[in-house]
Amino acid sequence: MNFEIIPATIADASDLNGLVNSAYRGESSKAGWTTEADLLDGTRTVVSSIEDIFNRPDSTILKYVENGKILGCVELRDEGDKLYLGMLTVRPSLQGKGIGKELLRAAEVEAKKSSCKKIHMTVISRRTELIDWYVRHGYVKKGTKPFNIPDARFGVPKVELEFLVLEKLLD
């Protein structure tokens, strides 16, 4: 595989938006195993929300690029001694081929560069396959928190949902 994982830029916002929505919501997401389409209606994100991430000094998005195409991404937010990991995305047709694992590895490298002691995230608690995948990669279940989406543009739950908090201590 000839790929690179590099910081995305605001110029990538539209491509990232398409990628994230294709992996999480709608019919296209059902081609992969990370879909939320059975749990939520609506979109996962919009271009302006992704642009907002680039305008935050504590946040970055890494992109997995192969042959000039963005095939995956992950959002990272520096929170002092810990790093928040979000929006880990792999193109649905390529899921299960190691791209997500490479993005997780890159996130850990970034966390260590920032002297973070741990990485944490939230995952919808009903997404057991995804949670199991993170557990296999060293993440530990740390409890739950309410599922709140402040804007219906980013999803309307079809069932009652909550977040599971996952955390990984770094060496």
N, C-alpha and C positions, 0 to 999 in steps of 0.2 A: 504494500500500500504506500503510495506516495502522497502524503498529506502533511498539513501543518495546522497547528492550533495557534492562532494569533488574536490579538485584540481586535474586535470589530470597531467600526466607526459609525458615526451618525449617518453616513452615506449608505450603510448597510441596513438601515431601519426597515425599509420596505421589504427587502428580501427576508430579513429575520421575522418580520410580522407574518409573512406568508408561510414560512417554515413552521413557526410555532403553532399557528392556527391549524395547519395541515396535520400536525402530529397530535393535537389534543382534542379538536372538536370537528364535528361534521363527518360526512361519509369517508373522506380521504383518510381520516385518522384511524378508521377501522382496519386499514391495511397493516397497521402496526399493533403492538401490544400495549402501548401507553395511552390509549385513547381514554378520554373522559366523556365521550359522546353519549354514553348510556346514563351518565350521572348529571350532566348539565347541558342545557341548550345555550345557544349564543356563541360568541367568539371568546377566545382566550385572551386576546390582546388587540390593540390597535397601534398603528404606526406612531401616533403621538405619545403613547405610553412608553414605547421603546425609546423614542427620542428623549423622553424625560430621564430615562436611566442614564443616557450618555451625558446629560447635563448635571448629574449628581457627582460631586467630587469623590464620593466614597464607593462608587459603583463602576463596574466594567462588564462587558459582555465578551466572552471569548468565543471565537468561531472556529469550527473545524472545516477546513477547506481542502478539497481535492479536485485537481484539474480545473481550478478557478471557480468551483461551485461551493456554496455554503451547504454542508450536509448536516451540520449540527451546531449547537450553541449552548452556552450556560451563562447565567447571570451570577455575578459575584458582588457582594456588598461587604465592605470592611466595617466591622463593628467593634473595633478595638482589639480585644484579645480573641475574638472569634470572627469567623467569616460566614455570612449567610449565603447559601447556595440556592438558586432558584432557576426556574425555566429551563432545566436541562432538557434539551430537545434533540432528537435525531429524526431525520427524514423517515417516515413510516416504512417505506419499502426497503430501507437499509438497517432497520432495527435488528438487534441480535448479532451484529457483525463486529462488535468491539468499539464502535465509535463512542458510545456512552461511557464506556470504561476509560477510554483515552481522555475524554472531557473531565471525568472525575479525577483522574490522575493529574491533569493540568490544574484543576482547581486546588488540589492539595499543594502543588508546587507554589501556586500564587499565595495560598494561605501562609505557608512557611516563610515566603519572602517578606510578608507583612507581619511576621512574628505572631501570627495567630496560633492559639493553642488548640482550637477545635473548629470544626465546621458544623453548622446546623442548618436544618431545612424543615419545611412543613410539607406533608403529603396528605392528600385526601385519604382518610382512614379506610375507605372501602377499596382502595387500590392495592389489594393484597399482593399481587404479583410484583408490582413495582416496589412495595415496601420490602418484600423478601429479597429483591435484587439489591437494594441498598444495604440490607442486613448482611448479605453475602459479601459486601464490599466494606464491612467494618462499622457500619452505622448501627446505633443502638436506639431503641424506642425509649423516649423520655417523657411521654405523657401526651395529652390531647389539648387542643384549644378550639374555641368556636370557629366555625366556618362562616366568615363574613366577607361578602363581596359588596363593597359600597356602591357599585354602579352596575346595574342590570345588563349593561352592554357586555360585561365580562363574564356572563353566565347566569343562568336562572336554574337553580337546582331542581332536578326532577324527583329527588328523594332527599331525606334528611341527611346532612353531611356534617362532618367535623374534620379537623386537621389532626394528624399525628405528627408530633415533633420528633425528629431524628437527629442524632448528634454523633460525631466521630471525633475522638481525641487524637491529636496528631503527635508524632514522636518528637 
